Amino acid sequence: MRKERSRVLIDGSIGEGGGQVLRTALTLSALTGRPVEITNIRAGRPNPGLQPQHLTAVQAAAAICRAEVEGAELGSQALRFVPRNRPIPGRYTFDVAEVAGRGSAGAVGLVFQTVFLPLALADGESTLTLRGGTHVPWAPSADYLREVFLPTVARMGLRAEIELVAWGFYPVGGGEVRVRIAGRAGALMPISLTERGDGARVWGWGVVSNLPAHIPQRMVDRARNLLAQAGLKADLQPKIVRGAGAGAGIFLFIRYQRSVAGFAAYGRKGLPAEEVAAEGCRELLAHHASGAPVDPHLADQLLLPMAFADGTSRMVTSAVTGHLLTNLTVLQTFLPVQATVERVREGGTVVVTGSPL
């Protein structure tokens, strides 16, 4: 059992003021053993306080470090979280729909984000079963985690595999992923992602669940044409998958010699399949034109692993987002981490000197 350390006070309205503040604080509390009190949780959102995916993240973080928790209920805007153990490897199941008491497409990718690093730095293997939304807007999809995030952090020594068992689109959810996390294997290595190198291989898929079969082909055809106009040859495949509800999306990935990036766009009522494809391509092409190796989504997800590496890490990203800056603010509230963000137009260079556990 850990000796209780000095508590950290976090105003949940800082930075982008959403669930990122909560998730980052929970991760850092589990890793450092420092109790945290969070107020004004998601205060600026139309539905403030803990929603099902946020409450599931709280319960997940509490389970892995046997935390004492106050305020863990739907709608709560204040939380007290006190870890009692170092993160404990094992087998865990977390279900957003069960927490919601109804069907929910709360993002399992965000629950994964909360507990991945503590379990990856624990002394032993863990297996996670996560149920809810696997492919929803504003969250890393299961495909993104498998194709972009996990291969990148593997270079730092964080070893994990993710399997998509069932697709879960917004708004119904009903998806499932299984994750195997290998656990600590020595010191976490710093990473340098400042140049992406030569070459650009694009791949991906257009996907529908419970919608007409012509839609994924139309997405793929449009994306292939747009990318070809930009000089990028793409291996894109249409997919029809089984899911609890209707959903559509395009998932695009681009690999360079030294880095990989990912982008997605989701269908919604009234939006033609071709426009969904164009939306995903616009993001990929903007990143490609920037020359940066790290996409905006990956940059904020890499910040915490960089902070616990044994040395100085560097990355160049095509966009410095509110999530990245919010993560940095919360991180520096917990730890005396040396970090700089040098902006260059929309993007910038991030340098972090780690504080290894």
Contacts in CASP RR format, 6 or more apart in sequence:
PFRMAT RR
TARGET T0000
AUTHOR 0000-0000-0000
METHOD contacts of the structure
MODEL  1
MRKERSRVLIDGSIGEGGGQVLRTALTLSALTGRPVEITNIRAGRPNPGL
QPQHLTAVQAAAAICRAEVEGAELGSQALRFVPRNRPIPGRYTFDVAEVA
GRGSAGAVGLVFQTVFLPLALADGESTLTLRGGTHVPWAPSADYLREVFL
PTVARMGLRAEIELVAWGFYPVGGGEVRVRIAGRAGALMPISLTERGDGA
RVWGWGVVSNLPAHIPQRMVDRARNLLAQAGLKADLQPKIVRGAGAGAGI
FLFIRYQRSVAGFAAYGRKGLPAEEVAAEGCRELLAHHASGAPVDPHLAD
QLLLPMAFADGTSRMVTSAVTGHLLTNLTVLQTFLPVQATVERVREGGTV
VVTGSPL
1 84 0 8 1.000
1 85 0 8 1.000
2 33 0 8 1.000
2 83 0 8 1.000
2 84 0 8 1.000
2 85 0 8 1.000
2 86 0 8 1.000
4 35 0 8 1.000
4 82 0 8 1.000
5 32 0 8 1.000
5 33 0 8 1.000
5 34 0 8 1.000
5 35 0 8 1.000
6 34 0 8 1.000
7 34 0 8 1.000
7 35 0 8 1.000
7 36 0 8 1.000
7 37 0 8 1.000
8 25 0 8 1.000
8 28 0 8 1.000
8 29 0 8 1.000
8 34 0 8 1.000
8 35 0 8 1.000
8 36 0 8 1.000
8 37 0 8 1.000
8 333 0 8 1.000
8 334 0 8 1.000
9 36 0 8 1.000
9 37 0 8 1.000
9 39 0 8 1.000
10 21 0 8 1.000
10 25 0 8 1.000
10 36 0 8 1.000
10 37 0 8 1.000
10 38 0 8 1.000
10 39 0 8 1.000
10 330 0 8 1.000
10 333 0 8 1.000
11 38 0 8 1.000
11 39 0 8 1.000
11 40 0 8 1.000
12 18 0 8 1.000
12 21 0 8 1.000
12 22 0 8 1.000
12 38 0 8 1.000
12 39 0 8 1.000
12 40 0 8 1.000
12 41 0 8 1.000
12 42 0 8 1.000
12 43 0 8 1.000
13 40 0 8 1.000
13 43 0 8 1.000
13 44 0 8 1.000
14 21 0 8 1.000
14 326 0 8 1.000
14 329 0 8 1.000
14 330 0 8 1.000
15 21 0 8 1.000
15 322 0 8 1.000
15 325 0 8 1.000
15 326 0 8 1.000
15 329 0 8 1.000
16 322 0 8 1.000
16 323 0 8 1.000
16 325 0 8 1.000
16 326 0 8 1.000
17 42 0 8 1.000
17 43 0 8 1.000
17 44 0 8 1.000
17 45 0 8 1.000
17 326 0 8 1.000
18 41 0 8 1.000
18 42 0 8 1.000
18 44 0 8 1.000
18 45 0 8 1.000
18 326 0 8 1.000
19 41 0 8 1.000
19 42 0 8 1.000
19 54 0 8 1.000
19 110 0 8 1.000
20 300 0 8 1.000
20 323 0 8 1.000
20 326 0 8 1.000
20 327 0 8 1.000
21 38 0 8 1.000
21 41 0 8 1.000
21 326 0 8 1.000
21 330 0 8 1.000
22 38 0 8 1.000
22 41 0 8 1.000
22 42 0 8 1.000
22 50 0 8 1.000
22 54 0 8 1.000
22 57 0 8 1.000
22 58 0 8 1.000
22 79 0 8 1.000
23 54 0 8 1.000
23 57 0 8 1.000
23 110 0 8 1.000
23 113 0 8 1.000
23 114 0 8 1.000
24 304 0 8 1.000
24 326 0 8 1.000
24 327 0 8 1.000
24 330 0 8 1.000
24 331 0 8 1.000
25 36 0 8 1.000
25 38 0 8 1.000
25 81 0 8 1.000
25 330 0 8 1.000
25 334 0 8 1.000
26 36 0 8 1.000
26 57 0 8 1.000
26 58 0 8 1.000
26 61 0 8 1.000
26 81 0 8 1.000
26 114 0 8 1.000
27 61 0 8 1.000
27 113 0 8 1.000
27 114 0 8 1.000
27 115 0 8 1.000
27 117 0 8 1.000
27 118 0 8 1.000
27 304 0 8 1.000
28 34 0 8 1.000
28 36 0 8 1.000
28 304 0 8 1.000
28 330 0 8 1.000
28 331 0 8 1.000
28 334 0 8 1.000
28 335 0 8 1.000
29 35 0 8 1.000
29 36 0 8 1.000
29 61 0 8 1.000
29 65 0 8 1.000
29 67 0 8 1.000
29 81 0 8 1.000
29 83 0 8 1.000
29 334 0 8 1.000
30 61 0 8 1.000
30 64 0 8 1.000
30 65 0 8 1.000
30 67 0 8 1.000
30 83 0 8 1.000
30 87 0 8 1.000
30 115 0 8 1.000
30 118 0 8 1.000
31 87 0 8 1.000
31 117 0 8 1.000
31 118 0 8 1.000
31 121 0 8 1.000
31 308 0 8 1.000
31 357 0 8 1.000
32 334 0 8 1.000
32 335 0 8 1.000
32 357 0 8 1.000
33 65 0 8 1.000
33 83 0 8 1.000
33 86 0 8 1.000
34 83 0 8 1.000
34 334 0 8 1.000
35 80 0 8 1.000
35 81 0 8 1.000
35 82 0 8 1.000
35 83 0 8 1.000
36 79 0 8 1.000
36 80 0 8 1.000
36 81 0 8 1.000
37 78 0 8 1.000
37 79 0 8 1.000
37 80 0 8 1.000
37 81 0 8 1.000
38 78 0 8 1.000
38 79 0 8 1.000
38 81 0 8 1.000
39 77 0 8 1.000
39 78 0 8 1.000
40 77 0 8 1.000
40 78 0 8 1.000
41 48 0 8 1.000
41 49 0 8 1.000
41 50 0 8 1.000
41 54 0 8 1.000
41 76 0 8 1.000
41 77 0 8 1.000
41 78 0 8 1.000
41 79 0 8 1.000
42 48 0 8 1.000
42 49 0 8 1.000
42 50 0 8 1.000
42 51 0 8 1.000
42 54 0 8 1.000
42 77 0 8 1.000
43 49 0 8 1.000
43 77 0 8 1.000
48 75 0 8 1.000
48 77 0 8 1.000
49 75 0 8 1.000
49 76 0 8 1.000
49 77 0 8 1.000
50 58 0 8 1.000
50 72 0 8 1.000
50 73 0 8 1.000
50 74 0 8 1.000
50 75 0 8 1.000
50 76 0 8 1.000
50 77 0 8 1.000
50 79 0 8 1.000
51 74 0 8 1.000
51 75 0 8 1.000
51 106 0 8 1.000
52 74 0 8 1.000
52 96 0 8 1.000
52 97 0 8 1.000
52 99 0 8 1.000
52 100 0 8 1.000
52 101 0 8 1.000
52 104 0 8 1.000
52 106 0 8 1.000
53 96 0 8 1.000
53 104 0 8 1.000
53 106 0 8 1.000
53 107 0 8 1.000
53 110 0 8 1.000
53 111 0 8 1.000
55 72 0 8 1.000
55 73 0 8 1.000
55 74 0 8 1.000
55 99 0 8 1.000
56 94 0 8 1.000
56 95 0 8 1.000
56 96 0 8 1.000
56 99 0 8 1.000
56 106 0 8 1.000
56 111 0 8 1.000
57 110 0 8 1.000
57 111 0 8 1.000
57 114 0 8 1.000
57 115 0 8 1.000
58 69 0 8 1.000
58 72 0 8 1.000
58 79 0 8 1.000
58 81 0 8 1.000
59 72 0 8 1.000
59 94 0 8 1.000
59 99 0 8 1.000
60 92 0 8 1.000
60 94 0 8 1.000
60 111 0 8 1.000
60 114 0 8 1.000
60 115 0 8 1.000
61 67 0 8 1.000
61 81 0 8 1.000
61 114 0 8 1.000
61 115 0 8 1.000
61 118 0 8 1.000
62 69 0 8 1.000
62 72 0 8 1.000
62 81 0 8 1.000
63 92 0 8 1.000
63 94 0 8 1.000
64 87 0 8 1.000
64 88 0 8 1.000
64 92 0 8 1.000
64 115 0 8 1.000
64 118 0 8 1.000
64 119 0 8 1.000
64 122 0 8 1.000
65 83 0 8 1.000
65 84 0 8 1.000
65 85 0 8 1.000
65 86 0 8 1.000
65 87 0 8 1.000
65 88 0 8 1.000
65 118 0 8 1.000
66 83 0 8 1.000
66 84 0 8 1.000
66 85 0 8 1.000
66 88 0 8 1.000
67 81 0 8 1.000
67 82 0 8 1.000
67 83 0 8 1.000
67 84 0 8 1.000
68 80 0 8 1.000
68 81 0 8 1.000
68 82 0 8 1.000
68 84 0 8 1.000
69 79 0 8 1.000
69 80 0 8 1.000
69 81 0 8 1.000
69 82 0 8 1.000
70 79 0 8 1.000
70 80 0 8 1.000
71 78 0 8 1.000
71 79 0 8 1.000
71 80 0 8 1.000
72 79 0 8 1.000
74 99 0 8 1.000
74 100 0 8 1.000
86 122 0 8 1.000
87 115 0 8 1.000
87 118 0 8 1.000
87 119 0 8 1.000
87 121 0 8 1.000
87 122 0 8 1.000
88 122 0 8 1.000
89 119 0 8 1.000
89 122 0 8 1.000
89 123 0 8 1.000
89 124 0 8 1.000
89 125 0 8 1.000
89 126 0 8 1.000
89 181 0 8 1.000
89 183 0 8 1.000
90 124 0 8 1.000
90 125 0 8 1.000
90 126 0 8 1.000
90 127 0 8 1.000
91 126 0 8 1.000
91 127 0 8 1.000
92 115 0 8 1.000
92 126 0 8 1.000
92 127 0 8 1.000
92 128 0 8 1.000
92 129 0 8 1.000
93 128 0 8 1.000
93 129 0 8 1.000
93 130 0 8 1.000
93 131 0 8 1.000
94 108 0 8 1.000
94 111 0 8 1.000
94 128 0 8 1.000
94 129 0 8 1.000
94 130 0 8 1.000
94 131 0 8 1.000
95 130 0 8 1.000
95 131 0 8 1.000
95 132 0 8 1.000
96 104 0 8 1.000
96 105 0 8 1.000
96 106 0 8 1.000
96 107 0 8 1.000
96 108 0 8 1.000
96 111 0 8 1.000
96 131 0 8 1.000
96 132 0 8 1.000
96 133 0 8 1.000
97 103 0 8 1.000
97 104 0 8 1.000
97 131 0 8 1.000
97 132 0 8 1.000
97 173 0 8 1.000
97 174 0 8 1.000
98 131 0 8 1.000
100 106 0 8 1.000
103 172 0 8 1.000
103 173 0 8 1.000
103 174 0 8 1.000
104 132 0 8 1.000
104 133 0 8 1.000
104 173 0 8 1.000
105 132 0 8 1.000
105 133 0 8 1.000
105 136 0 8 1.000
105 168 0 8 1.000
105 169 0 8 1.000
105 170 0 8 1.000
105 171 0 8 1.000
105 172 0 8 1.000
105 173 0 8 1.000
105 174 0 8 1.000
106 132 0 8 1.000
106 133 0 8 1.000
106 136 0 8 1.000
106 139 0 8 1.000
106 173 0 8 1.000
107 132 0 8 1.000
107 133 0 8 1.000
107 136 0 8 1.000
107 138 0 8 1.000
107 139 0 8 1.000
107 140 0 8 1.000
108 130 0 8 1.000
108 131 0 8 1.000
108 132 0 8 1.000
108 133 0 8 1.000
108 134 0 8 1.000
108 142 0 8 1.000
108 175 0 8 1.000
108 176 0 8 1.000
108 177 0 8 1.000
109 130 0 8 1.000
109 134 0 8 1.000
109 139 0 8 1.000
109 140 0 8 1.000
109 141 0 8 1.000
109 142 0 8 1.000
109 145 0 8 1.000
109 177 0 8 1.000
110 139 0 8 1.000
110 140 0 8 1.000
111 130 0 8 1.000
112 128 0 8 1.000
112 130 0 8 1.000
112 140 0 8 1.000
112 145 0 8 1.000
112 162 0 8 1.000
112 177 0 8 1.000
112 179 0 8 1.000
113 140 0 8 1.000
113 301 0 8 1.000
115 128 0 8 1.000
116 158 0 8 1.000
116 160 0 8 1.000
116 179 0 8 1.000
116 181 0 8 1.000
117 158 0 8 1.000
117 304 0 8 1.000
117 305 0 8 1.000
117 308 0 8 1.000
119 126 0 8 1.000
119 128 0 8 1.000
119 181 0 8 1.000
119 183 0 8 1.000
120 153 0 8 1.000
120 158 0 8 1.000
120 159 0 8 1.000
120 160 0 8 1.000
120 181 0 8 1.000
120 182 0 8 1.000
120 183 0 8 1.000
120 184 0 8 1.000
121 183 0 8 1.000
121 184 0 8 1.000
121 188 0 8 1.000
121 308 0 8 1.000
121 357 0 8 1.000
122 183 0 8 1.000
122 184 0 8 1.000
123 183 0 8 1.000
123 184 0 8 1.000
124 182 0 8 1.000
124 183 0 8 1.000
124 184 0 8 1.000
125 180 0 8 1.000
125 181 0 8 1.000
125 182 0 8 1.000
125 183 0 8 1.000
126 179 0 8 1.000
126 180 0 8 1.000
126 181 0 8 1.000
126 183 0 8 1.000
127 178 0 8 1.000
127 179 0 8 1.000
127 180 0 8 1.000
127 181 0 8 1.000
128 177 0 8 1.000
128 178 0 8 1.000
128 179 0 8 1.000
128 181 0 8 1.000
129 176 0 8 1.000
129 177 0 8 1.000
129 178 0 8 1.000
130 176 0 8 1.000
130 177 0 8 1.000
130 178 0 8 1.000
130 179 0 8 1.000
131 174 0 8 1.000
131 175 0 8 1.000
131 176 0 8 1.000
132 168 0 8 1.000
132 173 0 8 1.000
132 174 0 8 1.000
132 175 0 8 1.000
132 176 0 8 1.000
133 168 0 8 1.000
133 169 0 8 1.000
133 170 0 8 1.000
133 173 0 8 1.000
133 174 0 8 1.000
133 175 0 8 1.000
134 141 0 8 1.000
134 142 0 8 1.000
134 164 0 8 1.000
134 166 0 8 1.000
134 167 0 8 1.000
134 168 0 8 1.000
134 169 0 8 1.000
134 173 0 8 1.000
134 175 0 8 1.000
134 176 0 8 1.000
134 177 0 8 1.000
135 141 0 8 1.000
135 142 0 8 1.000
135 143 0 8 1.000
135 167 0 8 1.000
135 168 0 8 1.000
135 169 0 8 1.000
135 170 0 8 1.000
135 207 0 8 1.000
135 249 0 8 1.000
135 251 0 8 1.000
135 264 0 8 1.000
135 266 0 8 1.000
136 168 0 8 1.000
136 169 0 8 1.000
136 170 0 8 1.000
136 173 0 8 1.000
136 266 0 8 1.000
137 170 0 8 1.000
137 266 0 8 1.000
140 149 0 8 1.000
140 297 0 8 1.000
140 301 0 8 1.000
141 251 0 8 1.000
141 264 0 8 1.000
142 162 0 8 1.000
142 164 0 8 1.000
142 177 0 8 1.000
143 164 0 8 1.000
143 251 0 8 1.000
143 264 0 8 1.000
144 251 0 8 1.000
144 262 0 8 1.000
144 264 0 8 1.000
144 297 0 8 1.000
145 162 0 8 1.000
146 162 0 8 1.000
146 164 0 8 1.000
147 253 0 8 1.000
147 260 0 8 1.000
147 262 0 8 1.000
148 253 0 8 1.000
148 260 0 8 1.000
148 261 0 8 1.000
148 262 0 8 1.000
148 295 0 8 1.000
148 297 0 8 1.000
148 298 0 8 1.000
149 298 0 8 1.000
149 301 0 8 1.000
150 158 0 8 1.000
150 160 0 8 1.000
150 161 0 8 1.000
150 162 0 8 1.000
151 260 0 8 1.000
152 191 0 8 1.000
152 193 0 8 1.000
152 259 0 8 1.000
152 260 0 8 1.000
152 298 0 8 1.000
152 302 0 8 1.000
153 160 0 8 1.000
153 302 0 8 1.000
153 305 0 8 1.000
154 160 0 8 1.000
155 189 0 8 1.000
155 191 0 8 1.000
156 188 0 8 1.000
156 189 0 8 1.000
156 190 0 8 1.000
156 191 0 8 1.000
156 305 0 8 1.000
156 309 0 8 1.000
157 185 0 8 1.000
157 186 0 8 1.000
157 188 0 8 1.000
157 189 0 8 1.000
158 188 0 8 1.000
158 305 0 8 1.000
159 181 0 8 1.000
159 182 0 8 1.000
159 183 0 8 1.000
159 185 0 8 1.000
160 179 0 8 1.000
160 180 0 8 1.000
160 181 0 8 1.000
160 182 0 8 1.000
161 179 0 8 1.000
161 180 0 8 1.000
162 177 0 8 1.000
162 178 0 8 1.000
162 179 0 8 1.000
163 177 0 8 1.000
163 178 0 8 1.000
163 179 0 8 1.000
164 177 0 8 1.000
165 175 0 8 1.000
165 176 0 8 1.000
165 177 0 8 1.000
165 178 0 8 1.000
166 174 0 8 1.000
166 175 0 8 1.000
166 176 0 8 1.000
166 242 0 8 1.000
166 243 0 8 1.000
166 244 0 8 1.000
167 175 0 8 1.000
167 207 0 8 1.000
167 209 0 8 1.000
167 241 0 8 1.000
167 242 0 8 1.000
167 243 0 8 1.000
168 174 0 8 1.000
168 175 0 8 1.000
168 209 0 8 1.000
168 243 0 8 1.000
168 244 0 8 1.000
168 245 0 8 1.000
169 209 0 8 1.000
169 243 0 8 1.000
169 245 0 8 1.000
169 246 0 8 1.000
169 247 0 8 1.000
169 248 0 8 1.000
169 249 0 8 1.000
169 266 0 8 1.000
170 247 0 8 1.000
170 266 0 8 1.000
172 243 0 8 1.000
172 244 0 8 1.000
172 245 0 8 1.000
172 246 0 8 1.000
173 244 0 8 1.000
173 245 0 8 1.000
174 243 0 8 1.000
174 244 0 8 1.000
174 245 0 8 1.000
175 243 0 8 1.000
175 244 0 8 1.000
187 309 0 8 1.000
187 310 0 8 1.000
187 356 0 8 1.000
188 305 0 8 1.000
188 308 0 8 1.000
188 309 0 8 1.000
188 310 0 8 1.000
188 356 0 8 1.000
189 309 0 8 1.000
189 310 0 8 1.000
190 306 0 8 1.000
190 309 0 8 1.000
190 310 0 8 1.000
190 311 0 8 1.000
190 312 0 8 1.000
190 313 0 8 1.000
190 354 0 8 1.000
191 302 0 8 1.000
191 305 0 8 1.000
191 306 0 8 1.000
191 309 0 8 1.000
191 313 0 8 1.000
191 314 0 8 1.000
191 315 0 8 1.000
192 313 0 8 1.000
192 314 0 8 1.000
192 315 0 8 1.000
193 258 0 8 1.000
193 259 0 8 1.000
193 293 0 8 1.000
193 294 0 8 1.000
193 302 0 8 1.000
193 314 0 8 1.000
193 315 0 8 1.000
193 316 0 8 1.000
194 293 0 8 1.000
194 314 0 8 1.000
194 315 0 8 1.000
194 316 0 8 1.000
194 349 0 8 1.000
195 258 0 8 1.000
195 293 0 8 1.000
195 316 0 8 1.000
196 256 0 8 1.000
196 257 0 8 1.000
196 258 0 8 1.000
196 259 0 8 1.000
196 291 0 8 1.000
196 292 0 8 1.000
196 293 0 8 1.000
197 256 0 8 1.000
197 257 0 8 1.000
197 258 0 8 1.000
197 259 0 8 1.000
197 293 0 8 1.000
198 256 0 8 1.000
198 257 0 8 1.000
199 256 0 8 1.000
199 257 0 8 1.000
200 232 0 8 1.000
200 254 0 8 1.000
200 255 0 8 1.000
200 256 0 8 1.000
200 288 0 8 1.000
201 235 0 8 1.000
201 254 0 8 1.000
201 255 0 8 1.000
202 227 0 8 1.000
202 232 0 8 1.000
202 233 0 8 1.000
202 234 0 8 1.000
202 235 0 8 1.000
202 236 0 8 1.000
202 252 0 8 1.000
202 253 0 8 1.000
202 254 0 8 1.000
202 284 0 8 1.000
203 234 0 8 1.000
203 235 0 8 1.000
203 236 0 8 1.000
203 252 0 8 1.000
203 253 0 8 1.000
203 255 0 8 1.000
204 234 0 8 1.000
204 235 0 8 1.000
204 236 0 8 1.000
204 237 0 8 1.000
204 250 0 8 1.000
204 251 0 8 1.000
204 252 0 8 1.000
204 253 0 8 1.000
205 216 0 8 1.000
205 220 0 8 1.000
205 236 0 8 1.000
205 237 0 8 1.000
205 238 0 8 1.000
205 239 0 8 1.000
205 250 0 8 1.000
205 251 0 8 1.000
206 216 0 8 1.000
206 219 0 8 1.000
206 220 0 8 1.000
206 223 0 8 1.000
206 236 0 8 1.000
206 237 0 8 1.000
206 238 0 8 1.000
206 239 0 8 1.000
206 248 0 8 1.000
206 249 0 8 1.000
206 250 0 8 1.000
206 251 0 8 1.000
206 277 0 8 1.000
207 216 0 8 1.000
207 238 0 8 1.000
207 239 0 8 1.000
207 240 0 8 1.000
207 241 0 8 1.000
207 248 0 8 1.000
207 249 0 8 1.000
207 250 0 8 1.000
207 251 0 8 1.000
208 215 0 8 1.000
208 216 0 8 1.000
208 239 0 8 1.000
208 240 0 8 1.000
208 241 0 8 1.000
208 246 0 8 1.000
208 247 0 8 1.000
208 248 0 8 1.000
208 249 0 8 1.000
209 240 0 8 1.000
209 241 0 8 1.000
209 242 0 8 1.000
209 243 0 8 1.000
209 245 0 8 1.000
209 246 0 8 1.000
209 247 0 8 1.000
209 248 0 8 1.000
210 243 0 8 1.000
210 245 0 8 1.000
210 246 0 8 1.000
210 247 0 8 1.000
211 246 0 8 1.000
211 247 0 8 1.000
211 248 0 8 1.000
213 240 0 8 1.000
215 248 0 8 1.000
215 273 0 8 1.000
216 238 0 8 1.000
216 239 0 8 1.000
216 240 0 8 1.000
216 248 0 8 1.000
216 273 0 8 1.000
217 238 0 8 1.000
218 272 0 8 1.000
218 273 0 8 1.000
218 274 0 8 1.000
218 277 0 8 1.000
219 238 0 8 1.000
219 248 0 8 1.000
219 249 0 8 1.000
219 250 0 8 1.000
219 273 0 8 1.000
219 274 0 8 1.000
219 276 0 8 1.000
219 277 0 8 1.000
220 236 0 8 1.000
220 237 0 8 1.000
220 238 0 8 1.000
220 250 0 8 1.000
220 277 0 8 1.000
221 277 0 8 1.000
222 273 0 8 1.000
222 274 0 8 1.000
222 277 0 8 1.000
222 278 0 8 1.000
222 281 0 8 1.000
223 234 0 8 1.000
223 236 0 8 1.000
223 250 0 8 1.000
223 252 0 8 1.000
223 277 0 8 1.000
223 278 0 8 1.000
223 280 0 8 1.000
223 281 0 8 1.000
224 234 0 8 1.000
224 236 0 8 1.000
226 277 0 8 1.000
226 278 0 8 1.000
226 281 0 8 1.000
226 285 0 8 1.000
227 233 0 8 1.000
227 234 0 8 1.000
227 281 0 8 1.000
227 284 0 8 1.000
227 285 0 8 1.000
228 234 0 8 1.000
230 285 0 8 1.000
230 288 0 8 1.000
232 254 0 8 1.000
232 285 0 8 1.000
232 288 0 8 1.000
234 252 0 8 1.000
236 252 0 8 1.000
247 266 0 8 1.000
247 267 0 8 1.000
248 266 0 8 1.000
248 267 0 8 1.000
248 273 0 8 1.000
248 276 0 8 1.000
249 264 0 8 1.000
249 265 0 8 1.000
249 266 0 8 1.000
249 267 0 8 1.000
249 276 0 8 1.000
250 264 0 8 1.000
250 265 0 8 1.000
250 276 0 8 1.000
250 277 0 8 1.000
250 280 0 8 1.000
251 262 0 8 1.000
251 263 0 8 1.000
251 264 0 8 1.000
252 262 0 8 1.000
252 263 0 8 1.000
252 264 0 8 1.000
252 280 0 8 1.000
252 281 0 8 1.000
252 284 0 8 1.000
253 260 0 8 1.000
253 261 0 8 1.000
253 262 0 8 1.000
253 263 0 8 1.000
254 260 0 8 1.000
254 261 0 8 1.000
254 262 0 8 1.000
254 284 0 8 1.000
254 287 0 8 1.000
254 288 0 8 1.000
256 293 0 8 1.000
258 293 0 8 1.000
259 293 0 8 1.000
259 294 0 8 1.000
261 284 0 8 1.000
261 287 0 8 1.000
261 293 0 8 1.000
261 294 0 8 1.000
261 295 0 8 1.000
261 298 0 8 1.000
262 284 0 8 1.000
262 295 0 8 1.000
262 297 0 8 1.000
262 298 0 8 1.000
263 280 0 8 1.000
263 283 0 8 1.000
263 284 0 8 1.000
263 287 0 8 1.000
263 295 0 8 1.000
264 280 0 8 1.000
265 276 0 8 1.000
265 277 0 8 1.000
265 279 0 8 1.000
265 280 0 8 1.000
265 283 0 8 1.000
266 276 0 8 1.000
267 273 0 8 1.000
267 276 0 8 1.000
286 318 0 8 1.000
287 295 0 8 1.000
287 296 0 8 1.000
287 318 0 8 1.000
290 318 0 8 1.000
290 319 0 8 1.000
290 346 0 8 1.000
290 347 0 8 1.000
291 318 0 8 1.000
292 316 0 8 1.000
292 317 0 8 1.000
292 318 0 8 1.000
292 347 0 8 1.000
292 348 0 8 1.000
293 315 0 8 1.000
293 316 0 8 1.000
294 302 0 8 1.000
294 315 0 8 1.000
294 316 0 8 1.000
294 317 0 8 1.000
294 318 0 8 1.000
295 317 0 8 1.000
295 318 0 8 1.000
296 317 0 8 1.000
296 318 0 8 1.000
296 319 0 8 1.000
296 320 0 8 1.000
296 321 0 8 1.000
296 324 0 8 1.000
298 317 0 8 1.000
299 315 0 8 1.000
299 317 0 8 1.000
299 319 0 8 1.000
299 320 0 8 1.000
299 321 0 8 1.000
299 324 0 8 1.000
299 350 0 8 1.000
300 321 0 8 1.000
300 322 0 8 1.000
300 323 0 8 1.000
300 324 0 8 1.000
300 326 0 8 1.000
300 327 0 8 1.000
302 313 0 8 1.000
302 315 0 8 1.000
303 324 0 8 1.000
303 327 0 8 1.000
303 328 0 8 1.000
303 331 0 8 1.000
303 339 0 8 1.000
303 350 0 8 1.000
303 352 0 8 1.000
304 327 0 8 1.000
304 331 0 8 1.000
306 313 0 8 1.000
306 315 0 8 1.000
306 350 0 8 1.000
306 352 0 8 1.000
306 354 0 8 1.000
307 331 0 8 1.000
307 335 0 8 1.000
307 337 0 8 1.000
307 339 0 8 1.000
307 352 0 8 1.000
307 354 0 8 1.000
307 355 0 8 1.000
308 354 0 8 1.000
308 355 0 8 1.000
308 356 0 8 1.000
308 357 0 8 1.000
309 352 0 8 1.000
309 354 0 8 1.000
309 356 0 8 1.000
310 354 0 8 1.000
310 356 0 8 1.000
311 353 0 8 1.000
311 354 0 8 1.000
311 356 0 8 1.000
312 351 0 8 1.000
312 352 0 8 1.000
312 353 0 8 1.000
312 354 0 8 1.000
313 351 0 8 1.000
313 352 0 8 1.000
313 353 0 8 1.000
313 354 0 8 1.000
314 349 0 8 1.000
314 350 0 8 1.000
314 351 0 8 1.000
314 352 0 8 1.000
315 349 0 8 1.000
315 350 0 8 1.000
316 347 0 8 1.000
316 348 0 8 1.000
316 349 0 8 1.000
316 350 0 8 1.000
317 324 0 8 1.000
317 347 0 8 1.000
317 348 0 8 1.000
317 349 0 8 1.000
317 350 0 8 1.000
318 346 0 8 1.000
318 347 0 8 1.000
319 346 0 8 1.000
319 347 0 8 1.000
320 341 0 8 1.000
320 343 0 8 1.000
320 346 0 8 1.000
320 347 0 8 1.000
320 348 0 8 1.000
320 350 0 8 1.000
324 341 0 8 1.000
324 350 0 8 1.000
325 341 0 8 1.000
328 339 0 8 1.000
328 341 0 8 1.000
331 337 0 8 1.000
331 339 0 8 1.000
332 339 0 8 1.000
335 355 0 8 1.000
336 355 0 8 1.000
337 352 0 8 1.000
337 353 0 8 1.000
337 354 0 8 1.000
337 355 0 8 1.000
338 352 0 8 1.000
338 353 0 8 1.000
338 354 0 8 1.000
339 350 0 8 1.000
339 351 0 8 1.000
339 352 0 8 1.000
339 353 0 8 1.000
340 349 0 8 1.000
340 350 0 8 1.000
340 351 0 8 1.000
341 348 0 8 1.000
341 349 0 8 1.000
341 350 0 8 1.000
342 348 0 8 1.000
342 349 0 8 1.000
342 350 0 8 1.000
342 351 0 8 1.000
END
